[in-house]
Amino acid sequence: MPERKRDGAGMDAYDEEPEALGGPAGPAGARRAGGPGTSGEDTGLEGPGPTGTGTEDTGGADAPDPAPRAGLAALSPRYRLVAGGALAVVAAVAAVHLGMVFLSLAPANTVSKRHAKAVEGWVYPEFEQNWKLFAPNPLQQNVAVQVRAQIRGEGGDLRTTGWTDLSAEDGAAIDGNLLPSHTQQNELRRAWDFLGTTHGTDNRPVGVRGALSEQYVRRIVVLRLRRDEDLDRAGTIERVQVRSRTVNVPPPAWSREKVSTSPAYRVLPWWTVTGDETEAGAR
Amino acid sequence: MNRLSQTLAQGLERVTGAALGPYQSAVIRIGFAGTWLLFLLREFPHRQELYGPAGPWSWNLAHQLIADNHAFTVLMWSDSRLWFEVCYLLALLASAALLVGWRTRTAAVLFMVGVLSLQNRSVFMGDGGDNVLHLMSLYLVFTRCGQVWSLDARRAGRAEAARARGERVPGDRVGPVLWALSGAVLVTAAVTGRFGGGWLVPALLWAVWAGLGLWWAAGRWTRSQQPWMLLDVLANVLHNAGLVVIMAEACLIYATAGWYKIQGSRWQDGTAVYYPLHLDYFSPWPALADLMSASGVLMMIVTYGTVMVQVAFPFTLFNRRVKNVLLVLMMAEHAVIAVVLGLPFFSLAMITADAVFLPTAFLLFLGGWASRARGRLIRRGGTRRVPPPRAPEESTAGHVGFRA
C-alpha cells in the first residue's frame, strides 16, 4: 500500500480519500537537480565579472534604447548551444515537476492511477503537499483527547487518577492568543489523527507507523501529565489510558438542522509506561 | 512565419537575458524568510518540545520514520542536545540573512536546510503554513531573489559607484571564506556518510556549491567573458523557471483548495465557514466567532465567496485588473484567518505566496514608502542621513515578466 509519508499536514479535511495519488509518464530518472545555482551579485562570492559588471540588477538601465544584446544573443555560437541545451532541460524539468505535483494533488484519475509509482517517486518526500484546506467538508466535531494514569506512590500504593482533558488545556492556551504555539494547536491534535489513521477500529496498530504513533501519543500524555507538579510528586506513572471524546459542533442557530450533541468516546486500552517515555521533555 | 520567429527570439532573449520579476522575487524572499524567522522566535521557548532530541517525537521515533521516508534533515546527524541547539540557532541566523539579503544565494541554501531539517525532523508538528514554507524554501534556492531590497544589491551598487569614480574596489573576502567553509561541511558530511537516504537535497547542495565556485572563477577569468556570460544566462534561466514554478505552486494551492471544496456538502449549503469558527483548536476569540456567524446570510456569502475566489484565481491571471481585485480579497481573507482561526504563520506564508503576483508599480510604491519611513526614523534617531536607496530603474520594470 502506498503510504503517505507525512500524513497530510492539513489542518482539517476529515473525509479525505484514503489515497489519492497517481502519476504520469516520465521515468523517475528524468529528474534533475536543476543544475548549478549560479547567480549574480547574490552568490556569496563576488565575481566582479570581466566587464566589471556586478550590477545586473540595473538591468541595462542606462543602455541606449535598442535593447542591449543580452542573454543568448550575446553568446558565441558554441556557448549559445550549451545555454540553449540548458534552457531546454530546465524548461522540461520544470514542466515535468509541475505535472507530477498536479497529479499528486488531483483526485485519483486515469493517468495518475497508471503512473502512481512515478508520481510518488518524484513527489516524496520533499514535495509532498496537501491543500484540501477545510475540504471537501470542514471538520464538524470537537475531538478532545483525555488521559488518566495509575500512579505508584512512595509507599507502594497504586492510585488511579481522574480523567484530565488535555485538549481543553490546549483550547484554554489558545483562547485570546494571537500567536498560538504549534505545541498547543498541532501537537496533540495531529498526534491523535496520526494514531487514528494507523489503527483499526479495534484499536490495534497497523504496521510500523501504528506502533510509532502509539509511542508518540504515550510520550505526549506522559509529558503533559508530569507538568502537573502535584501528580508528578505523588509518585511514578506506571500506566496510562487515553480516550477521545467527540462532540458534534451544534448547528448554527439560524439553521433548522438538528444533530446529537451527546459525546462519543473512543477508549484505548491501558498502556504500560516505560522509562523511555518518562524522559520526554525531561531535559 | 517571420513574425513568429521574431516573437520566439524575443521571448528567448527575455528569459535568458534577465532574471525577471526582481521586486516580486525580493518580496517573497523577505516574506518567507520573515515568516520562518518569526515562527522560530515565537517557538524558541518550545523548541525542545517541538524538535529537540528528547521531545515527545523523540530522536528515535524520527529515526525510524526517516529510515522509511528518506526525508532530509541534518538533525538526524546526531542526537546530542548541543547539535540541536546549534542547528536551531543556525536556522534562525539563516532566515535573518535571507531576510536582509546578505549573501543571498548562500543564505537561501542555508534557509532551505534549516526549514527542511526542522520540519522533516518532526513532521507531525506542522500545518499548512509549514507545508508552504517547506516547498518555497526549495524553490527559492533557484531564484536570484537578492537583486533588489538586499544588502547584496546595496554592496554591488556601492562597488559600481566606486568603480565609476575610478576608485579601486577591494576584492571580496567574505564570499570565498563562506564558500570554503560550506565546502568543508559538505565534504565532511559526505565522507562520514551523513547523506543517507534521498539524493535530491544533497545533489542540490553540491550543485549550488559548485555553481558558486564556477561563478567566482569565471569572474576572474580574463581571457574571455564568455564563460561568465554563460553562467549568467544559466542563472537567469534557473531563476525564471523557479519563479514560474513558485507562481504555479500558488495556483495549485488555490485550485486544490477550491475544487475540493466544491464537492463538499457544507460548502454547497453555505454553512462551511461556520464550523471551523467553532472548533476548539481554531477559535481563539469565541465571542468574535459568534458575532461573525450570527448571520446566516453573511456566512453563506463568505462560504460561496471563498470557493469562487479560490477556484477563479488561476484564471484571473490573464486579466490584470480582475487579478488585482482577487489578490486584495485573498490577502484580506488571510489576514482575517490569521486572527480569527489563530493561524498567523499559515496566513503570513499564504499572503507572501500571493505577493508574487503583485504589480511592480505597487511594489515600487511600497518600497519607496518603506525607505522614506526608514529615512525618517533614522533622522529622528539623530544619526546622519543615509542616502536614499537607489532609485528603482524604470527599465527594470520594463523587463518584469508579469508586470501587472
Contacts between the chains, C-beta under 8 A, distances in Angstrom:
chain1	res1	chain2	res2	distance
A	5	B	68	7.6
A	5	B	69	3.9
A	5	B	71	7.2
A	5	B	123	7.8
A	6	B	69	7.7
A	6	B	123	5.0
A	7	B	123	7.5
A	7	B	124	7.2
A	9	B	123	7.4
A	9	B	126	5.0
A	9	B	127	5.8
A	9	B	128	6.1
A	9	B	130	6.2
A	9	B	131	4.4
A	10	B	127	7.4
A	10	B	128	6.1
A	11	B	127	5.0
A	11	B	128	5.8
A	11	B	282	7.3
A	11	B	343	7.5
A	11	B	346	7.8
A	12	B	276	7.0
A	13	B	260	7.9
A	31	B	200	7.8
A	33	B	200	6.8
A	33	B	203	4.2
A	33	B	204	5.1
A	33	B	207	5.1
A	34	B	142	5.9
A	34	B	204	7.2
A	34	B	207	7.3
A	34	B	238	6.3
A	34	B	241	7.7
A	35	B	207	6.4
A	35	B	211	7.6
A	35	B	234	6.6
A	35	B	238	6.4
A	36	B	207	4.6
A	36	B	208	6.5
A	36	B	210	5.4
A	36	B	211	2.8
A	36	B	214	6.7
A	36	B	234	7.3
A	37	B	105	6.2
A	37	B	109	7.7
A	37	B	141	5.9
A	37	B	142	6.1
A	37	B	204	7.8
A	37	B	207	6.4
A	37	B	208	4.0
A	37	B	211	5.0
A	37	B	212	7.6
A	37	B	235	7.5
A	37	B	238	6.3
A	38	B	211	4.0
A	38	B	212	7.1
A	38	B	214	6.4
A	38	B	215	4.8
A	38	B	231	4.5
A	38	B	232	7.7
A	38	B	234	5.6
A	38	B	235	4.4
A	38	B	238	7.6
A	39	B	104	7.8
A	39	B	105	4.9
A	39	B	144	5.0
A	39	B	211	7.6
A	39	B	212	7.8
A	39	B	215	6.8
A	39	B	235	4.5
A	39	B	239	7.6
A	40	B	19	7.3
A	40	B	144	5.6
A	40	B	147	7.0
A	40	B	232	6.9
A	40	B	235	6.3
A	41	B	146	7.0
A	41	B	147	7.6
A	41	B	152	5.0
A	41	B	153	6.7
A	41	B	155	7.3
A	41	B	156	4.1
A	42	B	101	7.1
A	42	B	103	7.2
A	42	B	104	3.4
A	42	B	105	4.9
A	42	B	144	5.9
A	42	B	145	7.3
A	42	B	146	3.5
A	42	B	147	7.2
A	42	B	150	7.0
A	42	B	152	4.7
A	43	B	103	7.6
A	43	B	105	4.9
A	43	B	106	7.4
A	43	B	175	7.0
A	43	B	212	5.1
A	43	B	215	5.2
A	43	B	216	7.3
A	44	B	103	3.7
A	44	B	104	7.7
A	44	B	105	5.6
A	44	B	106	3.6
A	44	B	107	7.7
A	44	B	174	7.6
A	44	B	175	5.0
A	44	B	178	5.0
A	44	B	179	6.6
A	44	B	212	6.1
A	45	B	172	6.9
A	45	B	175	3.7
A	45	B	176	6.3
A	45	B	178	7.7
A	45	B	179	5.5
A	45	B	212	5.2
A	45	B	213	7.4
A	45	B	215	6.1
A	45	B	216	3.9
A	45	B	219	7.9
A	46	B	155	7.8
A	46	B	156	7.9
A	46	B	159	7.8
A	46	B	171	7.8
A	46	B	172	3.7
A	46	B	175	5.3
A	46	B	216	7.8
A	46	B	219	7.6
A	47	B	215	5.2
A	47	B	216	5.1
A	47	B	218	6.5
A	47	B	219	2.4
A	47	B	220	7.2
A	47	B	228	6.8
A	48	B	159	7.7
A	48	B	169	7.2
A	48	B	171	7.9
A	48	B	219	5.6
A	49	B	219	5.1
A	49	B	225	7.6
A	49	B	228	5.5
A	50	B	219	7.1
A	50	B	221	7.1
A	50	B	222	6.1
A	50	B	224	7.7
A	50	B	225	4.4
A	50	B	228	6.0
A	51	B	225	6.2
A	52	B	160	8.0
A	52	B	163	5.7
A	54	B	156	4.6
A	54	B	159	5.5
A	54	B	160	6.1
A	55	B	156	5.1
A	55	B	157	6.7
A	55	B	160	4.7
A	56	B	18	7.5
A	56	B	19	7.3
A	56	B	147	7.1
A	56	B	232	7.1
A	57	B	22	6.2
A	57	B	147	4.0
A	57	B	148	5.9
A	57	B	153	5.4
A	57	B	156	6.8
A	57	B	396	7.4
A	58	B	160	7.9
A	58	B	393	5.6
A	58	B	395	8.0
A	58	B	396	7.2
A	59	B	18	5.7
A	59	B	22	7.7
A	59	B	393	6.7
A	59	B	395	5.7
A	59	B	396	5.0
A	59	B	399	5.8
A	60	B	395	6.4
A	61	B	393	3.7
A	61	B	394	7.4
A	61	B	395	4.8
A	61	B	396	6.8
A	63	B	395	7.7
A	67	B	13	7.4
A	70	B	13	6.4
A	70	B	16	7.6
A	70	B	17	3.3
A	70	B	18	6.6
A	71	B	12	6.9
A	71	B	13	4.8
A	71	B	14	7.5
A	71	B	15	7.5
A	71	B	16	3.3
A	71	B	17	3.0
A	71	B	18	7.3
A	71	B	233	5.7
A	71	B	236	6.8
A	72	B	12	5.5
A	72	B	13	6.4
A	72	B	16	4.7
A	72	B	17	7.5
A	72	B	233	6.6
A	73	B	9	8.0
A	73	B	13	5.8
A	73	B	17	7.6
A	74	B	17	7.8
A	74	B	229	5.9
A	75	B	226	6.5
A	75	B	229	6.0
A	75	B	230	6.2
A	75	B	233	6.7
A	76	B	226	5.6
A	79	B	226	5.1
A	79	B	227	7.8
A	79	B	229	7.2
A	79	B	230	4.7
A	82	B	230	6.2
A	83	B	16	6.4
A	83	B	230	5.8
A	83	B	233	4.7
A	83	B	234	6.7
A	83	B	237	7.5
A	86	B	233	7.9
A	86	B	234	5.5
A	86	B	237	6.2
A	87	B	12	7.6
A	87	B	15	7.3
A	87	B	16	6.4
A	87	B	237	5.1
A	90	B	237	5.2
A	90	B	238	6.1
A	90	B	241	4.8
A	91	B	241	6.5
A	93	B	241	7.8
A	94	B	241	4.4
A	94	B	244	6.3
A	94	B	245	5.5
A	97	B	245	6.5
A	98	B	245	6.5
A	98	B	248	5.2
A	98	B	252	7.8
A	101	B	249	7.3
A	101	B	252	6.2
A	102	B	252	6.5
A	105	B	252	6.0
A	105	B	256	4.8
A	124	B	69	6.7
A	125	B	69	4.7
A	125	B	70	5.8
A	125	B	71	4.1
A	125	B	72	7.8
A	125	B	120	7.3
A	125	B	198	6.4
A	126	B	71	6.8
A	126	B	72	6.7
A	126	B	116	6.9
A	126	B	134	7.4
A	126	B	138	6.4
A	126	B	198	7.1
A	126	B	200	6.1
A	126	B	201	6.7
A	127	B	135	6.6
A	127	B	138	7.6
A	129	B	131	5.6
A	129	B	135	6.4
A	129	B	253	7.9
A	130	B	128	7.8
A	130	B	131	6.9
A	131	B	128	7.3
A	131	B	252	7.2
A	131	B	253	4.9
A	131	B	256	3.9
A	131	B	257	5.0
A	131	B	260	7.9
A	132	B	256	6.7
A	132	B	257	7.1
A	132	B	260	4.8
A	133	B	128	6.1
A	133	B	257	4.6
A	134	B	261	7.3
A	134	B	272	6.7
A	134	B	275	7.9
A	134	B	276	5.7
A	135	B	257	6.2
A	135	B	260	3.8
A	135	B	261	4.3
A	135	B	263	7.5
A	135	B	264	5.7
A	135	B	267	7.2
A	136	B	260	5.2
A	136	B	261	6.6
A	136	B	263	4.4
A	136	B	264	3.5
A	136	B	265	7.9
A	136	B	267	7.4
A	137	B	264	4.0
A	137	B	265	6.3
A	137	B	266	4.6
A	137	B	267	7.2
A	137	B	272	6.9
A	138	B	264	7.8
A	138	B	266	6.1
A	138	B	272	5.4
A	138	B	273	7.9
A	138	B	275	4.3
A	138	B	276	5.1
A	138	B	279	8.0
A	139	B	275	6.8
A	139	B	276	7.5
A	139	B	279	6.2
A	140	B	266	7.4
A	140	B	275	4.9
A	142	B	278	8.0
A	142	B	279	6.1
A	142	B	280	5.0
A	144	B	280	7.4
A	167	B	280	6.6
A	167	B	281	7.5
A	168	B	280	7.6
A	170	B	280	7.6
A	170	B	281	6.7
A	171	B	280	4.1
A	171	B	281	6.9
A	174	B	280	7.7
A	174	B	281	6.8
A	174	B	283	7.7
A	174	B	284	5.2
A	174	B	342	5.7
A	175	B	283	8.0
A	175	B	284	5.8
A	175	B	285	7.9
A	175	B	286	7.2
A	176	B	284	6.1
A	176	B	285	7.0
A	177	B	284	5.2
A	177	B	342	6.5
A	178	B	284	7.4
A	178	B	339	6.9
A	178	B	342	7.9
A	178	B	344	6.7
A	179	B	42	5.3
A	179	B	344	5.7
A	180	B	284	6.5
A	180	B	342	4.6
A	180	B	344	7.9
A	181	B	42	7.0
A	181	B	43	6.1
A	181	B	46	5.4
A	182	B	43	6.4
A	182	B	46	7.3
A	182	B	50	6.0
A	182	B	125	5.1
A	182	B	126	7.2
A	182	B	127	7.5
A	183	B	43	7.7
A	183	B	46	4.7
A	183	B	49	5.3
A	183	B	50	6.3
A	183	B	125	7.8
A	185	B	127	7.4
A	185	B	281	5.8
A	185	B	282	7.9
A	185	B	342	6.7
A	186	B	124	7.6
A	186	B	125	5.5
A	186	B	126	6.7
A	186	B	127	5.6
A	187	B	49	7.5
A	187	B	50	7.7
A	187	B	56	7.0
A	187	B	124	7.7
A	187	B	125	6.1
A	189	B	281	5.5
A	190	B	124	4.8
A	190	B	125	7.2
A	190	B	127	7.9
A	191	B	56	7.6
A	191	B	124	6.0
A	194	B	124	5.6
A	208	B	64	6.9
A	208	B	68	7.0
A	209	B	65	7.6
A	212	B	61	5.6
A	212	B	64	6.0
A	212	B	65	6.3
A	215	B	61	6.1
A	216	B	56	6.3
A	216	B	57	5.9
A	216	B	61	6.0
A	216	B	124	7.2
A	219	B	56	4.2
A	219	B	57	7.7
A	219	B	58	6.5
A	219	B	61	7.9
A	220	B	56	4.4
A	223	B	49	7.5
A	223	B	56	5.5
A	249	B	275	5.7
A	249	B	278	4.7
A	249	B	279	6.9
A	250	B	278	7.8
A	251	B	271	7.5
A	252	B	271	6.2
A	252	B	274	5.1
A	252	B	293	6.1
A	252	B	296	6.4
A	252	B	299	7.0
A	253	B	294	7.8
A	254	B	295	7.4
A	254	B	296	3.8
A	255	B	271	6.4
A	255	B	296	6.8
A	276	B	58	7.7
A	276	B	60	7.8
A	279	B	54	5.9
A	280	B	54	6.4
A	280	B	55	6.9
A	280	B	56	5.2
A	280	B	58	6.8
A	281	B	48	6.9
A	281	B	49	6.0
A	281	B	54	6.4
A	281	B	55	6.6
A	281	B	56	7.0
A	282	B	54	6.7
A	283	B	48	6.5
A	283	B	54	6.5
A	283	B	81	7.5
